[in-house]
Amino acid sequence: MLDWKNRTGTTEARERVDARGAGARSYFSGLVFSRALGTLLFLYLLVAVLVGWYWSREPDLFPVQQNAQAAAQRESRQMVIGYTTVETLKSVSGTLLHKPGGYISNDRFPPGLWMDNMSSWEYGVLVQVRDLSRALRKDFARSQSQSTEDADLAKAEPRFNFDNKSWILPSSESEFQEGINSLSRYQARLSAPEQKGALFYSRADNLNNWLGDVATRLGSLSQRLSASVGRVKLNSTLKTEVIAPGQVPQLDEEVVETPWLQIDNVFYEARGQAWALSHLLRAIEVDFADVLAKKNATVSVRQIIRELEASQESLWSPMVLNGSGFGVWANHSLVMANYISRANAAVIDLRQLLSQG
């Protein structure tokens, strides 16, 4: 009887020891797994940060005329009026797809998910691509308002106006690429000796219409950049419906200020628009050379380009600073607004020159 009890106690003790050993092994295995998972997560985030830093580098300016000539030689095409403008529009839009990291505005995973500055830059470039593709469709490729629009340009414009954050089915990249392909078909017909119905009219009124859109974009950017420090805006709605003779109308006032988390987004959107517009204007200078020379407007175009390219200087600060207007710290948004405002003023002067007989 005693031996049986001793054997039972020994068995229970062994079971307890085995249970404790199994628990210890399970805890150790879970600890090793957690540490391995944490290490992998840390390495992934570290690589994502490094890759994100590389992807966040803005593309450099490229020589427009040399780029168009190289493309014409590569495709064995003839350099005709309008070729440089179309090729530059293709190159600018293609930069969105083929720069380091590709197009990231619709990314769903790091590091693209975090890179809101580059997404804002891409949107700024896309705004100018959309405006010029619309101008090509409704003005540059038509002799008059009653003429038929070009079929390929009619396909290109809506492709570029597709949702810029669509990830799949279809993705933004595929739609933009289709827009570039439509521009290539139009360009091939334009440079063909027999033309095949593709036309490009370099007239002062066509150019003036597009510059009207440019002035509107630059004016809006200037106001949004200036709002980084807050400014008083007057509403056009009068407080009193009936104004007595000699009474001064009262206007509502409100302080407009860009939210702190949106300041860098507006800044990089402005840089994107300025980057794209500087290339497009250099192409316009080539294809509209005769028109600009007759209107004595070549200097005005170059002045606009100079202001836009000056806004592309390297940002040496790790972040967009938002000091007060006359404070100790710099305000990068106000500096950018200065360049954009001067470019906008030059665009307005250029439009006046083009509208004169």
MONORJO-V72684 format. One record per run of one state. SS is the DSSP state (alpha for helix, beta for strand, coil for the rest). FROM is the first residue (numbers start at 1). TO is the last residue. Records with the same first field share a line. If there is no record, write none. Layout:
SS=FROM-TO + FROM-TO
This chain:
coil=1-1 + 56-63 + 76-82 + 99-115 + 141-150 + 161-171 + 192-203 + 230-230 + 239-250 + 257-259 + 288-288 + 295-297 + 311-321 + 323-330 + 356-357
alpha=2-55 + 64-75 + 83-98 + 116-140 + 151-160 + 172-191 + 204-229 + 260-287 + 289-294 + 298-310 + 332-355
beta=231-238 + 251-256 + 322-322 + 331-331
